[in-house]
Amino acid sequence: MNASFFDRRLVLNVVITLIGCALLLYCIKIAIAAHLPFLVATLLATAVGVLEPRRGWFLAIVQAATIWIVYTFFLDHPTNNSDSEVEVFSLYGSMILSFVGSFIGGGLKRVLDRSQPR
């Protein structure tokens, strides 16, 4: 089994991950507390793990790097200190949840694949 790491399925899942990143960044910008971004980040990261059980770590890196780069360099930051703290906390918490959720989703997918009769 000599399959390439970057195949058509992974590229499609990267595109899906980038769309999820846009949704996550929108949630980070509109949220008044960290609950909504954390929920969205957890759901998206778990979906990433289910989509790619073996290469979900790569998609988690793509998600975490994308939301950090876009937030840091392309989005306006609030001048209000409390709003800024909520956004930064949501951003970094979502980055961590990207890896945790991807790991959990990948493990869940592998367990479900083993439990189904062939």
C-alpha positions as CSV (number, residue, x, y, z in Angstrom):
1,M,0.0,0.0,0.0
2,N,2.1,2.9,-1.4
3,A,-0.5,5.7,-1.3
4,S,0.5,9.3,-1.5
5,F,-0.1,11.5,1.5
6,F,-1.7,14.3,-0.5
7,D,-4.5,12.7,-2.4
8,R,-7.8,14.0,-3.8
9,R,-9.7,13.2,-0.6
10,L,-7.3,15.1,1.6
11,V,-7.5,18.2,-0.7
12,L,-11.3,18.1,-0.5
13,N,-11.1,17.8,3.2
14,V,-8.7,20.8,3.4
15,V,-11.3,22.9,1.5
16,I,-14.0,21.8,3.9
17,T,-11.7,22.6,6.8
18,L,-11.1,26.1,5.4
19,I,-14.8,26.7,5.1
20,G,-15.2,25.6,8.7
21,C,-12.4,28.1,9.6
22,A,-14.4,30.9,8.1
23,L,-17.4,29.9,10.2
24,L,-15.2,29.6,13.3
25,L,-13.7,33.0,12.8
26,Y,-17.1,34.5,12.3
27,C,-18.2,33.0,15.6
28,I,-15.1,34.3,17.4
29,K,-15.8,37.8,16.1
30,I,-19.6,37.9,17.1
31,A,-19.5,36.0,20.3
32,I,-20.0,37.8,23.6
33,A,-18.5,34.8,25.5
34,A,-16.3,31.9,24.6
35,H,-19.1,29.3,24.7
36,L,-20.1,29.6,21.0
37,P,-16.6,29.5,19.5
38,F,-15.7,26.6,21.7
39,L,-18.8,24.7,20.7
40,V,-18.2,25.4,17.0
41,A,-14.5,24.5,17.3
42,T,-15.2,21.2,19.0
43,L,-17.8,20.2,16.4
44,L,-15.6,21.2,13.5
45,A,-12.6,19.5,14.9
46,T,-14.5,16.3,15.6
47,A,-15.8,16.3,12.1
48,V,-12.3,16.7,10.8
49,G,-11.2,13.6,12.8
50,V,-14.1,11.7,11.4
51,L,-13.4,12.8,7.9
52,E,-9.7,11.8,8.2
53,P,-9.1,9.4,11.0
54,R,-5.4,8.9,10.2
55,R,-4.5,12.3,8.8
56,G,-6.8,14.4,11.0
57,W,-3.7,15.9,12.7
58,F,-2.8,17.5,9.4
59,L,-6.3,19.1,9.1
60,A,-6.1,20.2,12.7
61,I,-2.8,22.0,11.9
62,V,-4.4,23.6,8.9
63,Q,-7.4,24.7,11.0
64,A,-5.4,26.1,13.9
65,A,-2.8,27.8,11.6
66,T,-5.5,29.3,9.4
67,I,-7.6,30.8,12.2
68,W,-4.5,32.3,13.9
69,I,-3.1,33.8,10.7
70,V,-6.4,35.2,9.5
71,Y,-7.3,36.6,12.9
72,T,-3.8,38.1,13.5
73,F,-3.1,39.6,10.1
74,F,-6.4,40.2,8.3
75,L,-9.1,41.0,10.9
76,D,-9.7,44.1,12.9
77,H,-9.2,43.8,16.6
78,P,-11.6,45.5,19.1
79,T,-10.4,48.5,21.0
80,N,-12.4,47.5,24.1
81,N,-10.2,45.5,26.4
82,S,-12.9,43.1,27.5
83,D,-14.0,42.3,23.9
84,S,-10.3,41.8,23.0
85,E,-9.8,39.4,25.8
86,V,-12.8,37.3,24.9
87,E,-11.7,37.1,21.2
88,V,-8.1,36.2,22.1
89,F,-9.3,33.6,24.6
90,S,-11.7,32.1,22.1
91,L,-9.1,32.1,19.4
92,Y,-6.4,30.2,21.4
93,G,-8.9,27.9,23.0
94,S,-10.3,27.0,19.6
95,M,-6.8,26.3,18.4
96,I,-6.3,23.8,21.2
97,L,-9.7,22.3,20.7
98,S,-8.8,21.8,17.0
99,F,-6.3,19.2,18.1
100,V,-8.3,17.6,20.9
101,G,-11.4,17.3,18.8
102,S,-9.5,15.9,15.8
103,F,-8.0,13.2,18.0
104,I,-11.4,12.3,19.5
105,G,-13.1,12.3,16.2
106,G,-10.4,10.1,14.6
107,G,-10.6,7.6,17.5
108,L,-14.4,7.5,17.3
109,K,-14.3,6.8,13.6
110,R,-11.8,4.0,14.0
111,V,-13.9,2.4,16.8
112,L,-17.1,2.7,14.7
113,D,-15.3,1.2,11.7
114,R,-14.1,-1.8,13.8
115,S,-17.5,-2.4,15.3
116,Q,-19.4,-2.7,12.0
117,P,-19.7,-6.2,10.5
118,R,-18.0,-6.7,7.2
